[in-house]
Amino acid sequence: MYGIKNCDTCRKALKWLEAEGISCQFHDMRGDGLPPEELAQWLDSIDRAILINKRGTTYRQLDEAAKAALNGDDPSAEIIAQPTLLKRPIFAHKGAYLVGFKEPEKETLRKWGA
């Protein structure tokens, strides 16, 4: 699971996973960094409309050039500099990805944990 340790949703997800008996490794994108090769896989596999958090404070505070960069060919530099631009949490399992933590994601996580 990729997230940010002080993100409420990430904390809820970790507690839920523990309660469900589903083990996971947590990677703090802010504290541990965001591996460029992992980000490249996400950008190839996940629709940017799902991956990039345009409702968050970080995005709203960006200037127009930075917002344009996120819509450009390679938004990696902007995202690595500000990992809070990504929706959280991001779950990775055998080459598949989930973004967010609502009921549909919980159902998939239960299947992955079985």
Phi, psi and chi 1 to 4 in degrees:
 res  aa     phi    psi   chi1   chi2   chi3   chi4
   1 MET       -  129.9  178.2  179.7  134.9      -
   2 TYR  -105.7  135.9  -68.2   83.1      -      -
   3 GLY  -170.3 -160.6      -      -      -      -
   4 ILE  -128.2  129.2  -60.5 -157.8      -      -
   5 LYS   -60.5  -27.9   68.4  179.5  176.7 -177.7
   6 ASN   -98.7   14.4   62.3   -9.7      -      -
   7 CYS   -81.4  124.7  169.1      -      -      -
   8 ASP   -57.2  -43.4  -71.4  -20.4      -      -
   9 THR   -64.8  -39.7  -55.4      -      -      -
  10 CYS   -65.3  -40.5  -68.5      -      -      -
  11 ARG   -64.4  -41.9  -72.8 -164.4  -60.7 -107.2
  12 LYS   -62.0  -42.2  -73.2  176.9 -169.3  174.2
  13 ALA   -63.3  -43.4      -      -      -      -
  14 LEU   -63.1  -42.3  -73.0  169.0      -      -
  15 LYS   -64.2  -42.4  -75.7 -178.1 -177.2  179.5
  16 TRP   -63.8  -45.7 -179.0   87.1      -      -
  17 LEU   -58.6  -43.6  -71.7  165.1      -      -
  18 GLU   -62.7  -45.6 -175.2  177.4  -24.4      -
  19 ALA   -63.0  -32.5      -      -      -      -
  20 GLU   -82.7   -7.5  -68.8  -74.2  -40.1      -
  21 GLY    75.4   24.7      -      -      -      -
  22 ILE  -101.3  119.2  -59.1  170.3      -      -
  23 SER   -84.5  146.5   63.7      -      -      -
  24 CYS  -154.2  159.3   83.0      -      -      -
  25 GLN  -104.9  129.4 -178.5  178.0   -1.0      -
  26 PHE   -96.1  131.7  179.2   71.3      -      -
  27 HIS  -119.3  114.7 -178.8   93.4      -      -
  28 ASP   -80.6  109.0 -176.8    0.2      -      -
  29 MET   -64.5  -27.3  -64.5 -174.7  -66.1      -
  30 ARG   -84.2  -49.7 -176.2 -176.4  -77.8  154.6
  31 GLY   -75.3  -41.5      -      -      -      -
  32 ASP   -93.4  -10.0  -60.0  -31.5      -      -
  33 GLY    88.2  167.4      -      -      -      -
  34 LEU  -116.7  110.3 -177.2   54.5      -      -
  35 PRO   -61.1  124.0  -18.2   28.7      -      -
  36 PRO   -56.4  -35.8  -22.5   30.8      -      -
  37 GLU   -69.2  -33.8   56.9  -80.1  -10.6      -
  38 GLU   -68.3  -45.3 -170.5   72.3   28.3      -
  39 LEU   -59.4  -41.3  177.1   58.2      -      -
  40 ALA   -60.1  -40.0      -      -      -      -
  41 GLN   -64.9  -42.0  -72.4  179.3  -11.0      -
  42 TRP   -61.0  -46.1  -64.4  -12.9      -      -
  43 LEU   -62.9  -30.7  -69.9  168.0      -      -
  44 ASP   -78.7  -28.9  -74.0  -17.0      -      -
  45 SER  -104.0  -25.0  -56.0      -      -      -
  46 ILE  -116.2  131.5  -54.9  167.8      -      -
  47 ASP   -57.1  132.1 -175.5  -23.4      -      -
  48 ARG   -59.7  -29.9  -74.6 -170.0 -160.7  173.9
  49 ALA   -63.4  -28.1      -      -      -      -
  50 ILE   -86.9  -39.3  -64.7  169.5      -      -
  51 LEU   -76.1  -40.3 -172.0   60.6      -      -
  52 ILE   -93.4  129.3  -64.2  173.9      -      -
  53 ASN   -87.9   94.6 -176.7    7.0      -      -
  54 LYS   -84.2   -6.1  -67.6 -172.9  175.5 -178.2
  55 ARG   -93.2  -11.0  -65.3  175.3   56.7 -169.2
  56 GLY   -79.4  162.6      -      -      -      -
  57 THR   -60.3  -42.1  -55.9      -      -      -
  58 THR   -57.4  -47.4  -55.5      -      -      -
  59 TYR   -64.8  -44.6 -178.2   83.7      -      -
  60 ARG   -63.5  -26.0  -69.7 -167.8  -45.8 -102.4
  61 GLN   -86.8   -5.9  -68.4  176.1  -12.6      -
  62 LEU   -70.3  149.0  -67.5  175.8      -      -
  63 ASP   -79.4  170.5   60.8   28.5      -      -
  64 GLU   -62.7  -34.0  -69.3  -54.2  -46.5      -
  65 ALA   -64.6  -42.1      -      -      -      -
  66 ALA   -67.3  -40.1      -      -      -      -
  67 LYS   -63.4  -39.3  -72.2  178.8 -178.2  176.9
  68 ALA   -64.6  -37.9      -      -      -      -
  69 ALA   -62.6  -36.6      -      -      -      -
  70 LEU   -66.5  -25.6  -73.1  172.9      -      -
  71 ASN   -94.3   -4.4  -67.5  -42.2      -      -
  72 GLY   -78.7 -170.1      -      -      -      -
  73 ASP   -63.9  -39.0  -69.0  -21.5      -      -
  74 ASP  -138.3   94.5 -174.0   11.7      -      -
  75 PRO   -84.7    8.8   32.3  -35.6      -      -
  76 SER   -54.6  -47.2  -60.1      -      -      -
  77 ALA   -60.0  -43.2      -      -      -      -
  78 GLU   -64.9  -41.9 -163.6   67.8   44.1      -
  79 ILE   -70.4  -41.9  -66.3  170.2      -      -
  80 ILE   -63.6  -37.8  -72.3  172.3      -      -
  81 ALA   -68.1  -31.6      -      -      -      -
  82 GLN  -137.8   79.3  -60.7 -172.5   71.0      -
  83 PRO   -62.8  -15.1   11.7  -18.3      -      -
  84 THR   -71.5   -2.2   53.8      -      -      -
  85 LEU   -73.1  -15.5  -72.6  167.4      -      -
  86 LEU   -89.9  143.2  -64.0  174.3      -      -
  87 LYS   -67.8  150.9  -70.5 -177.2 -176.2  172.4
  88 ARG  -137.5  156.7  -54.0  173.2  -67.0  -81.1
  89 PRO   -78.1  165.9   26.7  -30.4      -      -
  90 ILE  -116.7  124.1  -60.5  171.2      -      -
  91 PHE  -106.3  136.1  -60.5   94.0      -      -
  92 ALA  -121.4  132.8      -      -      -      -
  93 HIS  -151.8  111.0  179.6   72.5      -      -
  94 LYS    50.9   46.1  -62.9 -178.8 -179.5  180.0
  95 GLY    82.0    0.6      -      -      -      -
  96 ALA  -107.2  152.6      -      -      -      -
  97 TYR  -131.2  146.8  -58.9  101.8      -      -
  98 LEU  -127.9  140.8  -73.0  176.2      -      -
  99 VAL  -123.9  125.6  179.0      -      -      -
 100 GLY   102.3  178.3      -      -      -      -
 101 PHE  -148.0   73.9 -172.5   64.7      -      -
 102 LYS  -122.3 -175.2  -66.2 -175.0  177.0  170.4
 103 GLU   -55.2  -44.5  -75.0  -53.9  -44.6      -
 104 PRO   -60.9  -38.5  -21.7   31.2      -      -
 105 GLU   -67.9  -39.2  -70.8   79.4   21.7      -
 106 LYS   -61.2  -41.8  -72.1  178.6 -176.7  178.6
 107 GLU   -62.1  -43.6  -73.6  -57.3  -46.1      -
 108 THR   -65.6  -41.2  -59.4      -      -      -
 109 LEU   -62.1  -36.7  -70.2  167.0      -      -
 110 ARG   -62.1  -42.1  -76.6 -174.2 -174.3  106.0
 111 LYS   -65.4  -42.5  -68.8  174.8 -172.8  170.3
 112 TRP   -64.3  -34.2  -73.3   -2.4      -      -
 113 GLY   -81.7  -11.3      -      -      -      -
 114 ALA   -73.0      -      -      -      -      -
